[in-house]
């Protein structure tokens, strides 16, 4: 049978749509609907000690992991029914927008530009930008001391390094890697002079390699960590906010912090208040 051109074009469009859907496409996910089905896919970091770390045995540990599990539990999903998916900084919005994850708990700072693409519950933690240097470094004591062509590392899709260049050290040389663990290795072997991101992340790396690194200076930004989810999923955002508030009120939030980050010497900050909008 010979098909008309319009029918052929219509079939082609359907085929493209089917492929796009099968590959993730532009589909988003409702956290609440996934939870009703008994499973959740949650984005975390795989390489941040104390926050989101994949262990050699395949398990996951860290404060973000504990927050993710507590929220899932409040939504009715048990730990064994959570699939953890790696969420590198540069891919977080894409993972949410393509429906590859239900929500992301990955040191994900709430910003106006990100809120144009995704929604946030929280914040569930408040950190601040700082610097990690080698333990024997006596020159770098804060962002201003990176002037003079010092080499500063951060990750693609993150803004801390550019913030230093724009506001503190205009002639700093910026280096980007895909992960903070690669930045830390570059610092270890002398390829860069400092790593910048949030102080709690840096404290985890310092604790992982005692005597090799140190966090210097006072925090010079305020970073409000939120749980990222699909834009417009208001019901789920409200439910996650309820879970965060319950975690804080019950004492589980502080207990999770002490069990995961406390060993680094990082002091427990004030409990955050979630945004309701």
N, C-alpha and C positions, 0 to 999 in steps of 0.2 A: 504494500500500500504506500502510495506517495503522500508525504505529509506536506502541508502548506508551510511557507516560511514562518508565519506567525506561530503555528503550533510548534515547529522546531525550536524557535526562540524561547517559547514558553517552557518546553521540556528542558532546554539548556539552563534556564534560570532556576528551575526547580532543582536540577542536579547540583548547581553551584550552591544553592541554599542548603541542600542536604549535606554536601561536603563540609561547608562552613560550620554547620551544626555539629557534625561528627568530630571536627577538629577543635571544637571549643567555641569558634566563631565569636559573636558578640553577646552570647547568652550570659546572663547573670544568674546568681543563685539566691534563693531565699534561705537564710539560716534556719528560720523556724520550720520551713517545709522539710529541709534536710533532717533536722532534729526529729521531726515527727516520723520520719522513715527509719530512725534509729542509728544514723551514722552522720559523721561530720568530717570534712576535710579542712584542716587548719594549717595555715602557712606560718612557719617559724624560721628563725635562723638556725643553721646547722653548725656554725663555727664560732659561737660567742660563749666562752666559758662563763658559767654563772647565770646565763640568761637563756640562751637557746643553743644546745650542743648535742650533736649526735655522737653517742659513745661508741667505743669499739665493738660492743656487743649488740649494737643496733638499737639500743634504747635511747631515750631522749631525756635531758635534764636541764634545769635552769628555771629562773623566776618566771620568764615568759611562758615556759612550758606548763608550770604550775597554774598560772593564771588561765591559760587556754583550757586546761583540764577542768579547773573549777567551774569556769563558764559553761563548758559542755555538760558537766554534771547538773548544773542548775537548769539546763535546757532539756535534761532527761536522757543524755547520752553518756554511757559509761566509758571509761578510759580505753578499754579494749576495742571500742568501736570508733575511735578517732584515728584517722589517717593523717600523719604529719607530712607536710610537703615543704621542701626548701623554698624560702622566699627571699632571694637576694634583694638588696635595696632597690636596684634599678628596675626590678620586675614586679614589684608589689602591686602597683595599680593595674598592670596588665593581667596579673593572675586573678584579681578580683573581677575586672571587667570581662574577662573571657570565661568566667564561671569555673575556673580551675580549682578554686578554694571557696569555702563558705565564709571564713573570716581569717584575718591575719593578726598575729600577736608577735611582733618582731621589731622591738625598739622603734616603733613607727610613730614619729613625731607628727602631731596634728598641725597642719599648716593650711592657710587659705588656698594656696594653689592646689594642694592635694585634695581638698574638700570640693574642688570643682569636678573631680573625677570619681571620688569614692566618698562614702560616709564614714564617720568614726563614732564609736562608743567610747566612753571614758572622759578624761584620762584615768588610767589605773596606776600611773607612776609619773613623777616629775623629776627629771635629771637636768644636767647642765653640761655644756661643751667644755672640754679640757684638753690637755696634751699628755701624751705618753712619750717618754724619752728613755734612753739607756741609763742604767743606774749610776754610771760614773760621769754623766753629763752634768757640768756645773754652769754652763752658759745659758741654756734654755730654761727660763723660769716662768714664762708666760708668753702669750701670743705676740707681744711687742718685740720680744727677743728673737723672733724668727726673721727679722730684717737682716740684711746682709747676705741674701741669697741662700738661706737655709732651705733644705728640701723637706717638704711636708707632704705626708701621705693621708689620703682618705679614700673612700670607695665611690665608684661610679653610681650615679643616681642619688647621691647624698650631697648636702650643701655645706658641711662644716669647713672644709678646706677653703672654699671660695669666700666664706664669711671671714676667715682670717685674713685672706689677701685683700678683701675689700675694706676691712675696718681696722686692721692692726699692723699688717706687714706687707706693704704693697709690692716689694721685690722678692717675696718668698717664691720658691719654685714648687709648683704643685705637681704631685704624682698621684695618679688614680689606679687602683686595682679593683678587681671584682668583689673581693672580700676583705674584711679587716684582718683576717689571719694572714693574708698575703702581705698586707702593710706591716704587720708585726714582724714577719720574717725579714722583710726589707730593712726594718729598723735594726733587727738583730745583726744582720750582716753588713750594716753600714751604708746601704744603698740610699737610705733616707735618714734625716736627722730627728724627725718626730712624726707621730701619728696623732691625728685629731679626730675625735668624735665625742660622744657623751661620756661623762666621767664614770658612770656605772659600767659601761662597756670596757673602758680602759682598765678599770680596777680589776675586772675579771681576768684580763690578759696578764696584768702584773701579778696577780695571785697564782696564775697558772705556771709562771716561771719566776719563782722567788729569787731575788737578788739580781735579776737581769734587767728589769725595767722599773720605772717609777712614774707616778702621775704627779704633774707639777702644776702649780698655780691654782688660783681660785676659778671656779666655773664662771664663764663669761657669756652664757646664754641660758635661757629657760626652755627646756624641751619637755613637752607634755605628751607622753606616750598614750596612744589610743589604739583601739581594736578596729582595724579597717574592715569594712564590709560593703556590699553593693549599694550604690547610690539609690535612695528612695525606698530602701528596705526598713521603713520606720518601725514596724512591729518588732523586728529582730533587734534593731538598735536599742529600743526601749527595754527589751528582755535582757540584753547583754548589760546594759547599764544597771538594771536591777541586780544582776548577778555580781557585778563589780562591787556595788554597795553592800551586798550581803557578805561578800568575801572580806571586805574591810571591817564591817561591824562585828563579824563573828570571831575575828582574831586570826582567821586563816591567811589573810594577806600578810600580816607581820610574820607569822610562822613560816610561810613560804619564803619570804625574804631572808630570814635568818638561816634557813636551811640551805639556801642556794647562793646568796650573795654575802651573807654575814661574815664568812671566813676570809673574805678579801680585805676586811677592815673598813669597808665603805659604810658610813653611818646611815642608819635608818632615817629617811626623810619624813617630812610631814605627810600624813595621809591625804590623798587628793580628793577633790569633790568632782563628781561627774557632771558633764554638761548636759542639760536638758533643753533640746530645741526641736 
